[in-house]
Amino acid sequence: MNVWHKILDVLRPEKQNRGLLQAQTANDLLKQYQPQLRRIRQLTSVPDSHYNILYTDLIQRLAELVQLLPASEAHHHAHAGGLLQHSLETAEAALRIRQSYLLPQGGIPEQQSMKADLYTYAVFTVALLHDIGKPMTDQLVCIYHPDGWQEDWMPLGGPMPTGLMYSITFRRDRKYRVHEKLPLLLIQWIIPIEGQVWLNSDLQVLEQWTDALSGSSIDNDNAISEIIKKADQYSVANNLTGGHAVSIAQQPAVPLHQRIAVELRRLIDEDWKRNEPGGVAFHTQSSDTIWLVSKRSLDELRSSLIAQGQTGIPPNPRIMDELIQYDYLNASSDGKASRKITIKIGDWEQSLTCIGVRASKLWGTRSRPSTDIDVRIELEDGNGEEPSSNLKNVDNAQTISQNLEQETTDSVVYKQHDADTVPATNETVSHQKVDDDVSPDPRVDSHPAQAAFDKELEPDPAPDENIAKSFCTWLTKGVKSGKLEINNAKALIHSVPEGLLIVSPRIFRVFAKSFGVDYKKVQSKFQRLKINKKTKEGQNIWTYDIKGDRKSSTVKGMIIMNPEKDLGLISLPNPNSHLVIAQKKFLDN
């Protein structure tokens, strides 16, 4: 259902009752916003029990209070239900923008981490309530009782009785922006007492929250006000252009994974203590893996990037996704980035949760960190001392890693962003919590199961130099026999207008597992065949949006440009209509 049909649905009762609307329950008012409410849920990180009390109850109370009031008379969201729609849009946008802020600004990482959820709640409540004063200053609402009695509705007295009819007129004597000073008067009806007590638990947060909610913030020190301003501008612009606003976000000149790699390398080289108690990084001279204390390193990496003025920096889980996708991390056999390790340096011993960075990938041909300290690192999964990261031939590993992706540059130039731009987020399905009923007959799954294949799909033994050709033969045989499915929810292969999309690196892992080789070597040899299409930035990995009626996620892989010539696949199904090359955007509307 498009936006125009939604507007017609809320206008029909008004037309049938000669300009009157009927007060509805919160559940009825919020039915059409369920996809947006699910996105809001995904942008918060509190447990379900806390979310239901702090967020769900808050949203329902707001809906009951504003009913189908418009947000303005002849400007943005000037239709029945416009105020609720604008409030939810602004709240969602604010949550996305908040992800690029470390709050409190200038605080130490431990403090920022401890107060993260509270600041998120403060941002959300201000965004949701920023226009709640309009029913008091801009509009006259008249309630009609069944016995013919009429009365003016006063918002400070609470919601309108469900089932009663009401009408809306705009005050001729209203004054511009007076409504911005009044939201604090209505929090008793909207913000649950648990939320009010939580906001009161930190005076610094409370001061910023109060200033932002009362419209009294006149300087640039209030990050909450700054976030709300950007989110409000986005919602207004999107509505005034009929839902087709030009993206406020600007695409960075350098891919995110390269920006992360450059700063990560600098922090390891220059800032972080290595191989000493209390340090961030640990490694042995013979290993290709540098172990970083996971949460601390990611928090400091993200904080450093944002402090430099870089925008579009995602939360820690998304940063790990980028590092895994471009093979910077030494993940476990089951795909987990964080791993428990025990570090022994002399008499000092410590067990830590770490992520393992591949030195050969991160530094390439440059000089990587060295150490003369006797360090022993043991994985706590029973596999002994770094079995998956110790390399007999580091130079060979370095060559393979260089072929996997374009080498990260030393010097990075960024496009400047306007002060009011909104950083884009590219959320992947791996960090989305999507209800089962959201999927619209999906044709693709970005995390297909790596099931064992039948014997007839196993490749014949071949020398290393022919491993790429063996992979292509296995791929062709699998497609022709139907053992490798195409264009369905579990498929590792998809037909696209640009060629044949193979989900990477998963398809190489499936092949390598049956052949007993390193999947990175297979991937490297395959790229040397030069049958895959590269992006305009010279990268091998393409990102596709998975489009559905009510769901959006992504899948990544390589594109074989001419599968008929290079694989002998003459007959392929039509391109998967659910896949579209991903574009940088701000919100999924």
C-alpha positions as CSV (number, residue, x, y, z in Angstrom):
1,M,0.0,0.0,0.0
2,N,1.6,3.3,-1.0
3,V,1.5,6.5,1.0
4,W,-1.5,8.0,-1.0
5,H,-3.6,4.9,-0.3
6,K,-2.7,5.2,3.4
7,I,-3.8,8.8,3.4
8,L,-7.1,7.9,1.7
9,D,-7.8,5.2,4.3
10,V,-7.6,7.6,7.2
11,L,-9.6,10.2,5.3
12,R,-12.5,7.9,4.5
13,P,-14.0,8.1,8.0
14,E,-13.8,11.9,7.8
15,K,-15.6,12.1,4.5
16,Q,-18.3,9.6,5.6
17,N,-19.0,11.6,8.8
18,R,-19.0,15.1,7.2
19,G,-15.6,16.2,8.4
20,L,-15.7,14.3,11.7
21,L,-13.0,11.7,12.8
22,Q,-13.4,9.0,15.4
23,A,-11.0,8.5,18.2
24,Q,-9.4,5.1,17.8
25,T,-7.3,2.7,20.0
26,A,-3.5,2.8,19.7
27,N,-3.4,-0.6,18.1
28,D,-5.8,0.5,15.3
29,L,-3.8,3.7,14.7
30,L,-0.5,1.9,14.5
31,K,-1.5,-1.0,12.2
32,Q,-0.2,0.7,9.1
33,Y,3.1,1.5,10.7
34,Q,4.2,-2.1,11.7
35,P,7.1,-2.3,9.3
36,Q,8.4,1.0,10.6
37,L,7.9,-0.1,14.2
38,R,10.0,-3.2,13.5
39,R,12.8,-1.1,12.1
40,I,12.7,1.1,15.2
41,R,12.9,-2.0,17.3
42,Q,16.0,-3.1,15.4
43,L,17.7,0.3,16.0
44,T,17.5,-0.1,19.8
45,S,19.6,-2.5,21.8
46,V,17.6,-3.0,25.0
47,P,16.1,-6.4,26.0
48,D,12.5,-7.1,24.9
49,S,11.1,-6.7,28.4
50,H,12.7,-3.2,28.7
51,Y,11.7,-2.3,25.1
52,N,8.0,-3.1,25.8
53,I,7.9,-0.8,28.8
54,L,10.1,2.0,27.7
55,Y,9.4,2.2,23.9
56,T,6.3,0.3,23.0
57,D,4.2,1.8,25.8
58,L,5.6,5.3,24.9
59,I,4.6,4.9,21.2
60,Q,1.1,3.7,22.1
61,R,0.5,6.5,24.4
62,L,1.6,9.0,21.8
63,A,-0.8,7.5,19.2
64,E,-3.7,7.6,21.7
65,L,-3.0,11.3,22.4
66,V,-2.5,12.6,18.8
67,Q,-5.0,10.3,17.1
68,L,-5.4,11.5,13.5
69,L,-4.3,15.1,14.0
70,P,-2.3,16.6,11.1
71,A,1.2,18.0,11.6
72,S,0.4,21.3,9.9
73,E,-2.4,23.1,8.0
74,A,-0.8,23.5,4.6
75,H,2.9,22.5,4.9
76,H,4.4,19.1,5.7
77,H,2.2,16.1,6.7
78,A,-0.9,18.3,6.3
79,H,-3.3,15.3,6.3
80,A,-5.3,13.3,8.8
81,G,-2.8,11.2,10.8
82,G,0.1,13.5,9.7
83,L,1.4,14.3,13.2
84,L,1.7,10.6,14.1
85,Q,3.4,9.8,10.8
86,H,5.9,12.7,11.2
87,S,6.6,11.8,14.8
88,L,7.5,8.2,13.9
89,E,9.5,9.2,10.9
90,T,11.6,11.7,12.9
91,A,12.1,9.1,15.7
92,E,13.4,6.5,13.3
93,A,15.7,9.0,11.5
94,A,17.0,10.2,14.8
95,L,17.9,6.6,15.9
96,R,19.8,6.1,12.7
97,I,21.7,9.4,13.0
98,R,22.4,8.8,16.7
99,Q,24.5,5.7,15.6
100,S,27.2,8.1,14.3
101,Y,27.5,9.9,17.6
102,L,29.6,8.9,20.6
103,L,27.7,10.4,23.6
104,P,28.5,12.1,25.8
105,Q,30.7,14.0,23.4
106,G,34.3,14.1,24.7
107,G,33.6,11.4,27.3
108,I,35.9,8.4,27.8
109,P,35.0,5.2,26.0
110,E,33.9,3.4,29.1
111,Q,31.5,6.2,30.0
112,Q,30.1,6.4,26.4
113,S,29.5,2.6,26.4
114,M,27.8,2.7,29.8
115,K,25.5,5.6,28.9
116,A,24.8,4.5,25.3
117,D,21.3,3.1,25.9
118,L,20.2,6.1,28.0
119,Y,21.3,8.6,25.4
120,T,19.5,6.5,22.7
121,Y,16.3,6.7,24.8
122,A,16.8,10.4,25.3
123,V,17.2,11.0,21.6
124,F,14.2,8.8,20.8
125,T,11.8,10.5,23.3
126,V,12.7,14.0,22.1
127,A,12.3,13.0,18.5
128,L,9.0,11.4,19.1
129,L,7.6,14.3,21.1
130,H,9.2,17.3,19.4
131,D,5.9,18.5,17.8
132,I,3.6,17.3,20.5
133,G,2.8,20.9,21.6
134,K,1.0,21.6,18.3
135,P,-2.4,20.4,19.5
136,M,-2.2,23.0,22.3
137,T,-1.0,26.0,20.2
138,D,-2.0,25.5,16.6
139,Q,-5.2,23.5,16.6
140,L,-8.7,23.5,18.0
141,V,-10.2,20.1,18.5
142,C,-13.9,19.7,19.4
143,I,-15.3,16.4,20.8
144,Y,-18.9,15.4,20.1
145,H,-20.7,13.3,22.7
146,P,-23.6,11.0,21.7
147,D,-26.1,13.1,23.6
148,G,-25.3,16.1,21.5
149,W,-23.0,17.8,24.0
150,Q,-19.8,19.3,22.5
151,E,-16.6,20.3,24.3
152,D,-13.1,21.5,23.4
153,W,-10.4,18.9,23.9
154,M,-7.6,20.0,26.2
155,P,-4.5,17.8,25.6
156,L,-3.2,18.4,29.2
157,G,-6.3,16.5,30.4
158,G,-5.3,13.4,28.6
159,P,-6.4,11.4,25.5
160,M,-9.8,11.7,23.8
161,P,-12.3,9.0,24.8
162,T,-12.1,6.1,22.3
163,G,-15.1,5.9,20.0
164,L,-16.1,9.6,20.2
165,M,-16.2,11.8,17.1
166,Y,-14.1,14.9,16.9
167,S,-13.3,17.8,14.4
168,I,-10.2,19.8,13.8
169,T,-9.7,23.5,12.9
170,F,-6.6,25.6,12.9
171,R,-6.2,28.7,15.1
172,R,-5.9,31.9,13.1
173,D,-4.1,33.6,16.0
174,R,-1.4,30.9,16.4
175,K,2.2,32.0,16.9
176,Y,5.1,30.5,15.0
177,R,7.2,27.9,17.0
178,V,5.5,28.4,20.3
179,H,4.7,24.7,20.3
180,E,8.4,23.9,20.6
181,K,8.3,25.1,24.2
182,L,5.5,22.9,25.4
183,P,6.3,19.2,25.0
184,L,7.5,18.9,28.6
185,L,4.0,19.7,29.8
186,L,2.7,16.4,28.2
187,I,5.3,13.9,29.3
188,Q,3.1,12.8,32.1
189,W,0.7,11.3,29.6
190,I,3.2,9.9,27.2
191,I,6.5,8.9,28.8
192,P,6.2,5.9,31.2
193,I,7.2,6.6,34.7
194,E,10.0,4.1,34.3
195,G,11.4,6.1,31.5
196,Q,11.1,9.4,33.4
197,V,13.0,7.9,36.3
198,W,15.7,6.5,34.0
199,L,16.2,9.9,32.3
200,N,16.4,11.5,35.8
201,S,19.3,9.1,36.7
202,D,21.9,11.1,35.0
203,L,21.9,14.9,35.4
204,Q,24.0,15.6,32.3
205,V,21.6,13.6,30.1
206,L,18.6,15.2,31.9
207,E,19.9,18.7,31.2
208,Q,20.5,18.1,27.5
209,W,17.2,16.3,27.2
210,T,15.2,19.0,28.9
211,D,16.8,21.8,26.8
212,A,16.1,19.9,23.6
213,L,12.5,19.0,24.5
214,S,11.7,22.6,25.6
215,G,13.3,24.2,22.5
216,S,15.7,26.2,24.7
217,S,19.0,24.9,23.3
218,I,20.6,27.8,21.6
219,D,24.2,26.6,21.2
220,N,25.9,23.7,19.4
221,D,26.9,21.9,22.6
222,N,23.6,19.9,22.7
223,A,24.1,16.8,20.6
224,I,20.5,15.7,21.2
225,S,19.1,18.9,19.7
226,E,21.5,18.6,16.8
227,I,20.3,15.0,16.0
228,I,16.6,16.0,16.3
229,K,17.1,18.9,13.9
230,K,18.6,16.7,11.2
231,A,16.0,14.0,11.7
232,D,13.1,16.5,11.5
233,Q,14.6,18.0,8.3
234,Y,14.7,14.6,6.7
235,S,11.1,13.8,7.5
236,V,9.8,17.2,6.3
237,A,11.8,17.0,3.1
238,N,10.7,13.5,2.4
239,N,7.1,14.4,2.8
240,L,7.2,17.5,0.8
241,T,8.7,15.7,-2.2
242,G,6.0,13.0,-2.1
243,G,8.2,10.3,-0.5
244,H,11.0,10.8,-3.1
245,A,13.4,13.1,-1.3
246,V,16.9,13.4,-2.6
247,S,19.1,11.4,-0.3
248,I,20.5,13.6,2.4
249,A,23.5,11.3,2.8
250,Q,26.5,11.6,0.6
251,Q,28.5,8.6,-0.5
252,P,32.1,8.7,0.8
253,A,34.9,8.9,-1.7
254,V,36.6,5.8,-0.2
255,P,34.7,2.5,0.7
256,L,34.0,2.0,4.3
257,H,36.2,-1.1,4.7
258,Q,39.2,0.8,3.4
259,R,38.7,3.7,5.8
260,I,38.4,1.2,8.7
261,A,41.6,-0.6,7.6
262,V,43.6,2.6,7.3
263,E,42.7,3.7,10.8
264,L,43.0,0.2,12.3
265,R,46.6,0.0,10.9
266,R,47.5,3.4,12.3
267,L,46.1,2.6,15.8
268,I,48.1,-0.7,15.9
269,D,51.3,1.0,14.6
270,E,51.1,4.2,16.7
271,D,48.6,4.3,19.5
272,W,47.9,0.9,21.1
273,K,50.1,-0.9,23.5
274,R,51.3,-4.2,22.1
275,N,52.3,-7.4,23.9
276,E,52.2,-6.0,27.4
277,P,49.7,-6.3,30.3
278,G,46.8,-3.9,29.8
279,G,47.5,-3.6,26.1
280,V,45.1,-3.8,23.2
281,A,47.1,-5.9,20.7
282,F,48.9,-9.2,21.1
283,H,50.9,-11.2,18.5
284,T,53.8,-13.6,18.1
285,Q,56.6,-13.1,15.5
286,S,55.7,-16.2,13.6
287,S,51.9,-15.7,13.4
288,D,50.0,-13.8,10.7
289,T,47.3,-12.9,13.3
290,I,47.3,-9.9,15.6
291,W,44.8,-10.3,18.4
292,L,42.9,-7.2,19.5
293,V,40.8,-7.0,22.7
294,S,37.4,-7.0,20.9
295,K,35.2,-4.4,22.5
296,R,37.9,-2.0,23.6
297,S,39.6,-2.0,20.1
298,L,36.3,-1.6,18.2
299,D,35.1,1.2,20.6
300,E,38.4,3.1,20.2
301,L,38.5,2.5,16.5
302,R,35.0,3.9,16.0
303,S,35.6,6.8,18.4
304,S,38.8,7.7,16.5
305,L,37.1,7.7,13.1
306,I,34.2,9.9,14.3
307,A,36.6,12.3,16.1
308,Q,38.3,12.8,12.7
309,G,35.0,14.1,11.4
310,Q,34.2,11.0,9.3
311,T,30.5,10.3,8.8
312,G,28.6,7.1,8.2
313,I,30.6,5.1,10.7
314,P,28.3,2.2,11.8
315,P,28.1,0.4,15.2
316,N,30.6,-2.2,16.2
317,P,28.7,-5.3,14.8
318,R,28.6,-3.6,11.4
319,I,32.3,-2.8,11.5
320,M,33.0,-6.5,12.2
321,D,30.8,-7.4,9.3
322,E,32.9,-5.2,7.0
323,L,36.2,-6.7,8.3
324,I,34.9,-10.3,7.9
325,Q,33.5,-9.6,4.4
326,Y,36.8,-8.3,3.1
327,D,38.8,-11.0,4.8
328,Y,40.6,-8.9,7.4
329,L,39.6,-11.1,10.3
330,N,40.6,-14.6,11.3
331,A,37.2,-15.9,12.2
332,S,36.5,-19.3,13.7
333,S,35.4,-22.3,11.7
334,D,31.7,-21.5,12.5
335,G,32.1,-17.8,11.4
336,K,32.4,-16.1,14.8
337,A,34.6,-13.0,14.8
338,S,35.2,-12.8,18.6
339,R,37.2,-15.7,20.1
340,K,38.4,-16.5,23.6
341,I,42.2,-16.6,23.9
342,T,44.7,-16.9,26.7
343,I,47.8,-14.7,26.6
344,K,51.0,-15.6,28.5
345,I,53.9,-13.1,28.8
346,G,56.4,-14.2,31.4
347,D,54.6,-14.6,34.7
348,W,51.6,-12.7,33.4
349,E,48.6,-14.6,32.1
350,Q,45.2,-13.3,31.0
351,S,42.1,-14.7,29.2
352,L,40.5,-12.2,26.8
353,T,37.8,-12.0,24.2
354,C,39.5,-10.9,21.0
355,I,39.2,-10.5,17.3
356,G,42.1,-11.7,15.1
357,V,43.3,-9.3,12.4
358,R,45.3,-10.8,9.4
359,A,48.5,-8.8,9.3
360,S,49.2,-9.9,5.7
361,K,45.9,-8.4,4.6
362,L,46.0,-5.2,6.6
363,W,49.6,-4.2,5.8
364,G,50.1,-5.9,2.4
365,T,53.6,-5.3,1.1
366,R,54.4,-2.8,3.9
367,S,56.3,-3.6,7.0
368,R,54.1,-5.2,9.5
369,P,54.6,-4.9,13.3
370,S,57.3,-7.1,14.7
371,T,58.1,-8.2,18.3
372,D,61.0,-9.6,20.3
373,I,58.8,-10.3,23.3
374,D,58.2,-14.0,24.1
375,V,54.5,-14.2,23.8
376,R,52.4,-17.4,24.0
377,I,48.8,-17.2,22.6
378,E,46.4,-20.1,23.0
379,L,42.9,-20.4,21.7
380,E,40.4,-21.6,24.3
381,D,38.4,-23.8,22.0
382,G,40.7,-26.7,22.5
383,N,42.7,-26.3,19.3
384,G,46.0,-25.4,20.9
385,E,48.1,-22.4,20.0
386,E,46.7,-20.4,17.1
387,P,46.3,-23.3,14.7
388,S,44.3,-21.4,12.1
389,S,46.6,-18.3,12.1
390,N,50.2,-19.7,12.1
391,L,51.4,-19.7,8.6
392,K,54.4,-21.6,7.2
393,N,54.8,-19.2,4.4
394,V,53.8,-15.7,5.3
395,D,55.0,-14.3,2.0
396,N,52.6,-16.7,0.2
397,A,49.7,-15.7,2.4
398,Q,50.6,-12.0,1.7
399,T,50.4,-12.6,-2.0
400,I,47.0,-14.4,-1.8
401,S,45.5,-11.7,0.4
402,Q,46.6,-9.0,-2.0
403,N,44.8,-10.7,-4.8
404,L,41.5,-10.9,-2.8
405,E,40.9,-7.2,-2.7
406,Q,42.5,-4.0,-3.9
407,E,45.2,-2.9,-1.5
408,T,44.3,-0.2,1.1
409,T,45.8,3.1,0.4
410,D,48.0,5.0,2.8
411,S,46.4,8.4,2.1
412,V,42.7,8.7,2.1
413,V,40.7,11.7,0.8
414,Y,37.1,12.2,1.9
415,K,34.3,14.3,0.5
416,Q,33.1,17.0,2.8
417,H,29.6,16.8,4.1
418,D,27.2,19.6,4.9
419,A,26.5,20.1,8.5
420,D,22.9,18.8,8.1
421,T,23.7,15.7,6.1
422,V,22.5,12.4,7.5
423,P,25.1,9.5,7.5
424,A,23.9,6.6,5.5
425,T,23.7,3.2,7.1
426,N,23.9,0.0,5.2
427,E,22.4,-2.6,7.6
428,T,22.8,-6.2,6.8
429,V,20.4,-8.9,7.6
430,S,22.9,-10.5,10.0
431,H,22.1,-7.7,12.6
432,Q,18.4,-7.4,11.8
433,K,15.8,-9.0,14.0
434,V,13.0,-9.6,11.5
435,D,9.8,-11.3,12.4
436,D,8.9,-14.4,10.4
437,D,5.7,-12.8,9.0
438,V,7.8,-9.9,7.5
439,S,9.2,-12.0,4.6
440,P,7.2,-11.5,1.3
441,D,7.7,-14.9,-0.3
442,P,11.4,-14.4,-0.3
443,R,13.5,-15.5,-3.2
444,V,16.9,-15.1,-1.6
445,D,18.6,-15.5,1.8
446,S,21.7,-13.5,2.5
447,H,22.9,-16.2,4.9
448,P,22.2,-19.6,3.1
449,A,22.9,-22.8,5.0
450,Q,26.2,-24.5,4.2
451,A,24.8,-27.9,3.8
452,A,26.9,-30.9,2.7
453,F,26.5,-31.7,-1.0
454,D,26.1,-35.1,-2.6
455,K,29.2,-37.0,-3.8
456,E,28.5,-36.2,-7.5
457,L,29.2,-32.5,-6.7
458,E,32.6,-33.2,-5.3
459,P,35.4,-32.0,-7.7
460,D,38.0,-34.4,-9.1
461,P,41.5,-34.0,-7.7
462,A,43.5,-31.3,-9.5
463,P,46.8,-29.5,-9.1
464,D,46.8,-26.2,-7.2
465,E,47.1,-24.2,-10.4
466,N,43.9,-25.8,-11.8
467,I,41.9,-25.2,-8.6
468,A,40.0,-22.3,-10.1
469,K,39.1,-24.4,-13.2
470,S,38.0,-27.2,-10.9
471,F,35.8,-24.7,-9.1
472,C,34.2,-23.6,-12.4
473,T,33.6,-27.2,-13.4
474,W,32.0,-28.0,-10.0
475,L,29.9,-24.9,-10.4
476,T,28.7,-25.8,-13.9
477,K,28.0,-29.4,-12.9
478,G,26.1,-28.3,-9.8
479,V,23.9,-25.9,-11.7
480,K,23.1,-28.3,-14.6
481,S,22.3,-31.1,-12.2
482,G,20.1,-28.9,-10.0
483,K,22.3,-29.6,-6.9
484,L,23.2,-26.0,-6.8
485,E,19.9,-24.1,-6.7
486,I,19.4,-20.7,-8.3
487,N,17.2,-17.7,-7.3
488,N,15.7,-19.2,-4.2
489,A,15.9,-18.6,-0.4
490,K,18.9,-20.9,0.2
491,A,20.7,-20.4,-3.1
492,L,24.4,-19.6,-3.4
493,I,23.8,-18.5,-7.0
494,H,21.5,-15.9,-8.5
495,S,20.8,-14.8,-12.0
496,V,21.1,-11.0,-12.4
497,P,21.0,-8.7,-15.4
498,E,24.8,-8.2,-15.0
499,G,25.5,-11.9,-15.2
500,L,25.7,-14.7,-12.7
501,L,26.0,-13.7,-9.0
502,I,27.8,-16.2,-6.8
503,V,27.5,-15.5,-3.0
504,S,31.0,-14.9,-1.8
505,P,32.9,-16.1,0.2
506,R,30.3,-18.7,1.1
507,I,30.3,-20.5,-2.2
508,F,34.1,-20.8,-2.1
509,R,33.9,-22.2,1.5
510,V,31.4,-24.9,0.4
511,F,33.6,-25.9,-2.5
512,A,36.8,-25.8,-0.4
513,K,35.3,-27.9,2.4
514,S,34.6,-30.8,0.1
515,F,38.0,-30.5,-1.6
516,G,40.1,-30.0,1.6
517,V,41.7,-26.7,0.6
518,D,41.8,-23.1,1.8
519,Y,38.8,-21.3,0.4
520,K,40.8,-18.0,0.2
521,K,43.2,-19.8,-2.2
522,V,40.3,-20.9,-4.4
523,Q,38.9,-17.4,-4.4
524,S,42.2,-15.9,-5.2
525,K,42.9,-18.3,-8.1
526,F,39.3,-17.8,-9.4
527,Q,39.9,-14.0,-9.6
528,R,43.0,-14.6,-11.7
529,L,40.7,-16.1,-14.4
530,K,39.4,-12.5,-14.9
531,I,35.9,-13.7,-15.7
532,N,34.3,-11.7,-12.9
533,K,33.1,-8.2,-13.2
534,K,34.6,-5.5,-11.0
535,T,32.8,-2.5,-9.5
536,K,33.7,1.0,-10.6
537,E,35.9,1.3,-7.6
538,G,37.9,-1.8,-8.8
539,Q,36.5,-4.1,-6.2
540,N,35.5,-7.7,-6.7
541,I,32.5,-7.8,-4.3
542,W,29.1,-6.4,-5.4
543,T,26.3,-5.7,-3.0
544,Y,22.6,-6.2,-3.9
545,D,19.5,-5.1,-2.1
546,I,17.0,-7.9,-1.6
547,K,13.7,-6.2,-2.3
548,G,10.3,-7.4,-1.0
549,D,6.9,-6.0,-0.2
550,R,7.8,-5.5,3.4
551,K,11.4,-6.5,3.9
552,S,14.8,-5.3,2.8
553,S,18.2,-6.8,3.3
554,T,21.4,-7.4,1.3
555,V,23.5,-10.1,-0.3
556,K,27.1,-9.8,-1.5
557,G,29.1,-11.7,-4.1
558,M,31.0,-11.8,-7.3
559,I,29.5,-11.5,-10.8
560,I,30.5,-13.9,-13.6
561,M,30.0,-11.7,-16.7
562,N,29.5,-14.3,-19.4
563,P,28.3,-17.6,-17.8
564,E,27.4,-19.0,-21.2
565,K,30.9,-18.6,-22.6
566,D,33.0,-19.2,-19.4
567,L,30.9,-21.9,-17.7
568,G,29.0,-23.4,-20.6
569,L,25.6,-22.5,-19.0
570,I,23.4,-21.9,-22.0
571,S,20.1,-21.9,-20.3
572,L,19.7,-19.9,-17.1
573,P,16.5,-18.6,-15.4
574,N,15.4,-15.0,-15.8
575,P,17.1,-12.5,-13.5
576,N,16.0,-12.6,-9.9
577,S,13.5,-9.7,-9.7
578,H,14.2,-9.4,-5.9
579,L,17.8,-8.3,-6.5
580,V,18.8,-4.8,-7.3
581,I,22.3,-3.4,-7.2
582,A,22.5,-1.5,-3.9
583,Q,22.5,2.2,-3.8
584,K,23.5,4.4,-0.9
585,K,20.3,5.6,0.8
586,F,19.1,6.8,4.2
587,L,15.8,5.1,5.1
588,D,13.9,2.2,3.7
589,N,10.4,3.7,3.0
